[in-house]
């Protein structure tokens, strides 16, 4: 009798070990405890930096004051060029107009320096509305040429108004005319500290106002006009009003910076401080800091003031300009979206802030309808 042997079972290979899933960035819901704690930490750090700046010697404090003034001017430029897409090269004219408004009212009409700020903003707002009229029909390079003409013409106009502006010789505001108000608690010898805190307060207030505007329905309309004017008009947006008002508000913010600049420098000379080169400096600051970002103008103001200062320590004259150009090219190459945009891109590798936590994160019920629970 033949015995039939059963075949030897083939060993089954062990399943491959599962690789651990790559952990993505941490998702933080806006308004949650973690989000508010992070905001509190940022506010504490910023407050510490501001207090540290207030304790510096007059020169270092003056550098920070100058950077804050340029941050305000770049914030005004960002309002129209960044958020609406209307390229302006001649914003130096608004800076000079605000400065000369303060200088004329203080020197010729015996006004206090701080009381001239609303007048400087109002005049620059009206001029901004007028300058914005060409933007109703042209944009891009052609609009840039119109604003360039404004920047070129401003020093020439100032030079011909001898009796009002001092003409080509400039205008000097005596230090005693820039005395801090009595209610501030600062004396004439503490003028630099008073101007530092005044500039910081106005910078914070302007930052909050711009932040609320760009996150409102008007800000959405500005974004729509930047993306596609035809589609925005078809959606019921008054494109002409958006352009005009944006130019006016942009001029007012830059005029505020000009008024503070007059108090800071005390000597106005249109051919030296408010030429087209100053307008290009504002554009460079916007590109360095990051357009369409809230923190970009502040970082850009620090960049256009501090980078030339530190590069001048390394090289003098043309060497300093070359070093500044190298730093500028390096920043644009490494962070095309600007310093603020580059920092945001790096931060999103670890933390992502959403308005509502997506259902796909964590255990989501399989019966959930398609598309439900997606973050806005």
PyMOL commands that set and color helices and strands:
alter all, ss='L'
color gray80, all
select helices_A, chain A and resi 33-54+58-82+92-107+114-131+134-136+141-160+162-165+167-169+175-178+182-184+188-214+217-227+229-234+239-265+270-273+276-289+296-314+318-334+338-347
alter helices_A, ss='H'
color red, helices_A
select strands_A, chain A and resi 26-29+171-172+267-268+351-354
alter strands_A, ss='S'
color yellow, strands_A
deselect
rebuild
show_as cartoon
